[in-house]
Amino acid sequence: MIVLAIDQGTSATKALVVDERGVVIGAAERDVAVDARSDGAVETDPEGLWRSVVDAGRAALDGAGRPRVDAIGLANQGETVLAWDQATTAPLTSAIVWQDRRAAPLCERLAADGWDARLRALTGLELDPYFSAPKLAWLRASLTRDGVAGTTDTWLLQRLTGELVTDTATASRSLLLDLDTARWSAEACAAFAIDPATLPRIVGNAEPIGATDVFSPGLGVPLTGTCVDQQAALFAQRCTEPGDTKCTYGTGAFLLTQTGTVARRSTNGLVACVAWQLADGVHYCLDGQVYTVGAAVDWLRTVGLIEHARDLDGVGAQVADTGGVVFVAGLAGLAAPFWRPGAHGAFTGLTLATTRAHLVRAAVEGIAAQVAWLARAAAADMGAPLTCLRVDGGLTRSRLLLQLQADLAQVPIEVHDSPHATALGVAAFARIGAGGAGDAATAFGEGVDTRPTTVIEPAIGRAEAEARLDAWRTAAEGTAEL
């Protein structure tokens, strides 16, 4: 069975063609332009996003020699929303990206009315503009009440198959899903003045949705797998047992811990959501986020500290430490476990001796420090220390980041053998949904080596790690009241 897997992300769309052995035989990537403004707006052009999906999919098939595809999988960026005409699928607004903060005042008003605790108990999520529902409510109040409003996966799936659906994992990122029943919550919808009848039908992550000939004109190929990106990566990392933990370093960093069939609520600042829904039922995870990671690296490039992401190592490794400089990557606020949307980014500890290399190394260490705080929260929620952290994503090419992450988290870092974990995860869902595999154990194919290609061990002791994490926390407290 040959699968076309599309990973529609924040800054790019990737497409893979995966053969019956699980081997990638074609790949392509198309950039997505994102517009971030000083008022907290972060938007992208929906039609540009659509073109990236179509172009990347077709280019991957061309690279593979145009094989006959048996199934398609689509991963999405989660909490990005837009409005569109249901009859024509023409966009009525820009796509409001998950990093957009304009719904923060709405969240503050709802919190003042006591909704924060209730929504946390009901949905497992924090009341934060990161999630879909606040942005949908803001869009309806500020942009248009016409058409259908929802997440980008629903819009893309309607364009591809004609079906108005979303998967359980993506729905669990909305602040509208009852986490225990995995169904839309009328109570949560009422908080945001959203009519549950207008929401898409919820489907599992591995089941037939419809067919499309967009990628292979004249050939209707079934779309049988769909998932939010980070849960797809969790599946690809084989995090199927409670306590298994991965972190993906992309535009943001996302640490997820598998909790099995238990919808465990966090008491340490993480959120709880659906990992995936297969024939054996719903599986759950705990989730923590750093909003700006790849985005912070792009910022370093924009202000001239580096020319390319590879300079993180080329420049940052020129010094043995940060020289006392600390970087807080709060360029779009701080997410888990702090939840301070008004926080700012900062360099602290600057002296006349500070060099460019110190700043770059501090930026990398700041990213690793916030992920380490997420790992600490996950371990506290699970009641046991993490034994390892599985990682994937483009920034795992940085050996400096990997070593600093191992040092600050004080666990071995296992690097996934492919930079395309999200796409491989949704390819596995599509294979299961099309009947080409029965379960997670057989979904990836015999041609895939599940062993990590690289394992990075901590090179410092726990006392030094604690001191550096405390220094980062002190700097973060200066950007917002934590």
C-alpha positions in Angstrom: 0.0 0.0 0.0 1.4 3.4 -1.1 0.4 6.4 1.0 0.6 10.1 0.2 1.1 12.0 3.6 0.6 15.7 3.8 1.9 17.7 6.8 0.4 21.1 6.6 2.4 23.2 9.1 2.7 26.8 10.2 5.6 27.9 8.0 5.7 25.1 5.4 3.7 22.1 4.0 5.6 18.9 3.6 4.5 15.9 1.5 5.9 12.3 1.6 5.1 9.3 -0.6 5.6 6.2 1.6 5.7 2.8 0.1 4.3 -0.5 1.4 7.5 -1.1 3.5 7.2 2.3 5.2 10.1 3.8 3.2 9.9 7.3 1.9 10.2 7.2 -1.9 9.2 10.9 -2.6 9.3 14.1 -0.7 8.6 17.8 -1.3 8.1 20.9 0.7 6.5 24.3 0.0 6.8 27.4 2.2 3.8 29.1 3.8 4.1 32.9 4.3 3.0 34.1 7.8 2.4 37.7 8.6 3.0 38.7 12.3 2.1 42.2 13.4 2.7 44.3 16.6 -1.0 44.1 17.6 -0.7 40.4 18.3 -2.1 39.4 14.9 -0.5 36.4 13.2 -2.2 35.5 9.9 -1.7 33.6 6.7 -3.4 33.6 3.3 -5.7 30.5 3.1 -5.3 30.2 -0.7 -1.5 30.3 -0.3 -1.9 27.6 2.3 -4.1 25.5 -0.1 -1.6 25.9 -3.0 1.2 24.7 -0.7 -0.8 21.5 0.0 -1.5 20.8 -3.7 1.9 21.8 -5.0 3.8 19.8 -2.3 1.6 16.7 -2.8 2.0 16.7 -6.6 5.7 17.4 -6.4 6.3 14.5 -4.0 4.4 12.2 -6.3 6.5 13.4 -9.3 9.6 12.7 -7.3 8.4 9.2 -6.6 7.7 8.5 -10.2 4.0 9.0 -10.0 3.0 5.6 -8.4 -0.6 4.8 -7.9 -1.5 6.0 -4.4 -3.8 3.8 -2.3 -4.5 6.3 0.6 -3.9 9.8 1.7 -3.2 11.2 5.2 -3.5 14.9 6.2 -1.9 16.4 9.3 -2.8 19.9 10.3 -1.4 22.7 12.4 -4.1 22.5 15.1 -5.5 25.7 16.3 -5.4 27.9 13.2 -8.9 29.1 12.1 -10.7 30.8 9.3 -14.2 31.4 7.9 -15.3 30.2 4.5 -18.3 29.9 2.3 -19.6 26.4 2.8 -21.0 26.0 -0.7 -17.9 27.1 -2.6 -15.2 26.8 0.2 -14.0 30.3 -0.8 -12.3 31.9 2.2 -14.1 34.8 3.9 -11.2 35.8 6.2 -7.5 35.3 6.5 -6.4 32.2 8.4 -5.8 33.3 12.0 -2.7 31.4 13.1 -2.4 29.6 16.4 0.1 32.1 17.6 -2.4 35.0 17.3 -3.0 36.8 20.6 -6.0 39.1 19.7 -8.4 36.9 21.7 -6.6 37.5 25.0 -9.1 40.1 26.2 -11.9 37.7 25.6 -10.1 35.0 27.6 -9.6 37.5 30.4 -13.3 38.4 30.5 -14.3 34.7 30.6 -11.7 34.1 33.4 -13.1 36.9 35.4 -16.5 35.2 35.1 -15.1 32.0 36.5 -14.9 30.0 33.2 -11.2 29.2 33.5 -11.6 26.4 36.1 -14.7 25.0 34.6 -13.3 24.8 31.1 -10.1 23.3 32.4 -12.1 20.5 34.2 -14.3 20.0 31.2 -11.9 20.2 28.3 -8.5 19.6 29.9 -7.2 22.9 28.4 -6.2 26.3 29.7 -8.4 29.3 28.9 -5.8 30.8 26.5 -6.0 32.5 23.0 -3.7 29.7 21.7 -6.7 27.4 21.4 -9.3 27.4 18.7 -12.5 28.6 20.4 -11.3 32.0 21.6 -10.0 32.8 18.1 -13.3 31.6 16.6 -15.2 33.8 18.9 -12.9 36.7 18.1 -13.3 36.1 14.4 -17.1 36.0 14.6 -17.1 39.2 16.7 -14.5 41.2 14.7 -14.4 39.9 11.1 -17.5 38.1 9.9 -20.6 36.1 11.0 -21.1 34.7 7.5 -20.2 31.3 6.3 -18.7 28.4 8.3 -15.9 29.0 10.8 -13.5 26.3 11.9 -10.0 25.0 11.9 -7.9 24.7 8.8 -8.1 20.9 8.7 -11.9 21.1 8.3 -11.6 23.6 5.5 -8.9 21.5 3.7 -10.9 18.3 4.1 -14.0 19.9 2.7 -12.0 21.1 -0.3 -10.4 17.7 -0.8 -13.4 15.4 -0.1 -16.5 17.5 0.3 -17.0 16.4 3.9 -17.3 18.8 6.8 -15.3 16.9 9.5 -12.5 17.2 12.0 -10.7 14.4 13.9 -10.9 13.8 17.6 -7.4 14.9 18.4 -7.8 18.2 16.6 -11.2 18.8 18.2 -9.6 18.3 21.6 -7.4 21.4 20.9 -10.4 23.7 20.7 -11.7 24.3 24.3 -15.0 22.9 23.0 -14.6 19.2 23.4 -15.7 17.2 26.5 -12.5 15.4 27.0 -14.1 12.4 28.8 -16.8 11.7 26.2 -14.8 13.0 23.1 -17.9 14.9 21.9 -18.7 18.5 21.5 -19.7 20.1 24.8 -22.8 22.3 24.8 -21.6 24.0 28.0 -18.2 24.9 26.6 -19.8 26.1 23.3 -22.1 28.3 25.3 -19.1 30.0 27.0 -17.9 31.2 23.5 -21.4 31.8 22.0 -20.8 29.0 19.5 -23.7 26.8 18.3 -22.7 23.2 18.5 -24.8 22.5 15.4 -22.4 24.6 13.3 -19.4 22.5 14.3 -18.0 19.7 12.0 -18.6 16.0 12.5 -15.9 14.4 14.7 -14.2 11.4 13.2 -11.5 9.0 14.3 -7.9 9.4 13.2 -7.8 6.3 11.0 -11.0 5.9 9.0 -12.3 6.7 5.4 -13.5 10.3 5.1 -13.9 10.7 1.3 -11.9 10.7 -1.9 -10.0 13.3 -3.8 -8.4 13.6 -7.3 -6.6 16.8 -6.5 -3.2 15.1 -6.4 -3.8 12.5 -9.1 -6.3 14.1 -11.6 -8.9 11.6 -12.7 -8.1 9.1 -9.9 -10.2 9.3 -6.8 -7.9 8.4 -3.9 -9.4 7.8 -0.5 -8.4 10.0 2.4 -8.2 7.7 5.4 -6.0 9.4 8.0 -6.1 12.8 9.6 -4.6 14.2 12.8 -3.3 17.3 14.5 0.4 17.5 13.9 1.9 16.9 17.3 -0.2 13.9 18.0 0.8 12.4 14.7 4.4 12.9 15.7 3.7 11.2 19.0 2.4 8.2 17.1 5.4 8.2 14.8 7.7 8.3 17.8 6.0 5.0 19.0 4.9 6.7 22.2 2.2 4.2 22.9 2.7 3.4 26.6 1.9 5.7 29.5 4.9 7.9 30.3 6.4 7.8 26.8 7.3 11.4 26.0 8.4 13.2 22.8 9.2 16.8 21.9 8.9 18.2 18.4 11.0 21.3 17.6 9.3 23.2 14.8 7.9 26.7 14.7 7.2 26.1 18.4 8.3 23.2 20.6 5.7 20.7 21.7 6.2 18.1 24.4 3.6 15.4 24.7 3.4 12.5 27.2 1.2 9.5 26.5 -1.3 8.7 29.3 -3.0 5.7 27.7 -6.8 5.5 27.9 -7.0 7.7 31.0 -7.9 11.4 30.4 -5.5 12.6 33.1 -5.8 16.3 34.0 -2.6 18.1 34.7 -1.9 19.8 38.1 1.4 21.2 36.9 0.5 23.6 34.1 0.2 21.2 31.1 -3.0 20.6 29.2 -4.7 17.3 28.6 -6.1 16.3 25.2 -6.8 13.3 22.9 -3.7 11.6 21.5 -5.6 9.6 18.9 -8.8 7.6 18.4 -8.5 4.2 16.8 -10.6 1.1 16.7 -9.5 0.2 20.3 -10.8 3.5 21.6 -9.5 6.9 22.6 -6.0 7.4 23.9 -4.9 10.6 25.7 -1.8 12.7 26.4 -0.5 15.6 28.4 0.8 18.5 26.3 3.1 21.4 26.8 4.1 24.1 24.4 6.8 26.7 23.7 5.3 29.2 21.2 8.5 30.4 19.6 11.3 28.0 18.8 11.9 27.9 15.1 10.2 31.3 15.1 12.8 32.5 17.6 15.5 31.2 15.4 14.0 33.1 12.5 13.9 36.2 14.7 17.7 35.8 15.5 18.2 35.7 11.7 16.1 38.8 11.1 18.0 40.9 13.6 21.3 39.7 12.2 22.7 37.5 15.0 22.8 34.5 12.6 22.4 34.0 8.9 21.1 30.5 8.9 19.8 28.0 11.4 23.1 26.0 11.1 24.8 29.0 12.7 23.2 28.0 16.1 26.1 25.5 16.2 28.6 27.4 14.2 28.3 30.5 16.3 26.9 29.3 19.6 29.5 26.6 20.0 32.3 29.1 19.9 31.9 29.8 23.6 31.8 27.3 26.4 28.9 28.9 28.2 26.5 31.9 27.9 28.7 34.3 29.9 25.8 34.8 32.3 23.3 35.8 29.5 19.8 34.3 29.7 17.3 34.3 26.9 13.5 34.0 27.4 11.8 33.0 24.1 8.6 34.7 25.1 8.2 36.5 21.7 4.6 35.5 21.5 3.9 35.1 25.2 4.7 32.1 27.5 2.7 29.0 27.2 2.8 25.9 29.4 3.5 25.5 32.2 3.3 29.3 32.9 0.4 30.5 30.7 1.2 34.2 30.5 0.1 35.5 27.1 1.3 39.0 27.9 4.9 37.9 28.6 7.7 39.2 26.4 11.0 37.9 25.0 14.2 39.1 26.7 17.9 38.8 27.0 19.2 39.4 30.5 22.7 39.4 32.1 24.3 41.5 29.3 27.8 43.0 30.0 30.5 44.7 28.0 32.0 41.3 27.6 29.0 39.8 26.0 29.6 38.6 22.4 27.4 37.5 19.5 28.3 33.9 20.4 27.1 34.3 23.9 23.7 35.7 22.7 23.3 32.8 20.2 24.2 30.2 22.8 21.9 31.8 25.3 19.0 31.7 22.8 19.6 27.9 22.3 19.9 27.3 26.0 16.7 29.4 26.6 14.7 27.1 24.3 16.1 24.0 26.0 15.3 25.5 29.5 11.7 26.0 28.7 11.3 22.5 27.3 13.1 21.2 30.4 10.4 22.9 32.6 7.8 21.1 30.5 9.5 17.8 31.0 9.6 18.4 34.7 5.8 19.2 34.7 5.1 16.0 32.8 7.1 13.9 35.3 5.3 15.5 38.2 1.9 14.7 36.6 2.8 11.1 35.9 4.3 10.6 39.3 7.6 9.3 38.0 10.7 10.8 36.4 11.1 10.6 32.6 13.5 7.9 31.5 14.2 9.5 28.1 12.9 12.2 25.8 12.3 11.3 22.2 12.8 14.3 19.8 12.1 15.2 16.2 11.8 18.2 14.0 14.1 20.4 12.0 16.0 21.9 14.9 17.2 18.5 16.0 19.9 19.0 13.4 21.5 21.3 16.0 23.9 19.2 18.2 24.2 22.2 20.5 20.5 22.2 21.2 20.4 18.4 21.7 23.3 18.5 24.2 21.8 21.5 26.1 18.4 19.7 26.2 19.9 16.6 27.7 21.9 18.7 30.2 18.9 20.7 31.4 16.3 18.0 31.3 18.8 15.5 32.9 17.6 12.6 30.7 18.9 10.9 27.6 17.7 12.5 24.3 16.7 10.0 21.6 16.7 11.5 18.1 14.1 10.2 15.7 15.6 8.8 12.5 13.6 11.1 10.2 12.9 14.9 10.3 9.4 14.0 9.0 7.8 12.4 12.1 4.5 14.2 11.7 4.0 13.1 8.1 5.1 9.5 8.9 2.6 9.5 11.8 -0.3 10.5 9.6 0.8 8.1 6.9 0.5 5.3 9.5 -3.0 6.5 10.4 -4.0 6.5 6.7 -2.6 3.0 6.3 -4.7 1.7 9.2 -7.8 3.6 8.0 -7.4 2.1 4.5 -7.2 -1.5 5.9 -3.5 -1.8 5.1 -2.5 -2.3 8.8 -4.4 -3.6 11.8 -2.8 -1.5 14.6 0.0 0.7 15.6 2.5 -2.2 15.7 2.1 -2.9 12.0 1.3 0.6 10.7 4.8 1.7 9.9 6.0 -1.1 7.6 8.9 -3.5 8.0 11.3 -1.1 6.2 11.4 1.3 9.0 14.0 1.0 11.7 12.4 2.1 15.0 15.7 2.6 16.9 16.9 6.1 17.5 19.8 7.2 15.3 21.4 9.2 18.0 21.3 9.2 21.8 22.6 12.3 23.7 23.5 11.8 27.4 23.6 14.6 29.9 27.1 16.1 30.3 26.5 18.1 33.5 25.3 17.1 37.0 21.9 17.8 38.4 23.0 20.6 40.7 24.4 22.6 37.7 21.2 21.9 35.7 19.1 23.2 38.6 21.1 26.4 38.9 20.7 27.1 35.2 17.0 26.4 35.2 16.5 28.7 38.2 18.4 31.5 36.4 16.1 31.0 33.4 13.0 31.1 35.7 14.2 34.3 37.3 14.6 35.9 33.9 11.2 34.7 32.8 9.6 36.2 35.9 10.9 39.6 34.8 8.9 39.3 31.6 5.6 38.5 33.3 4.3 37.8 36.8 4.6 34.0 37.1 
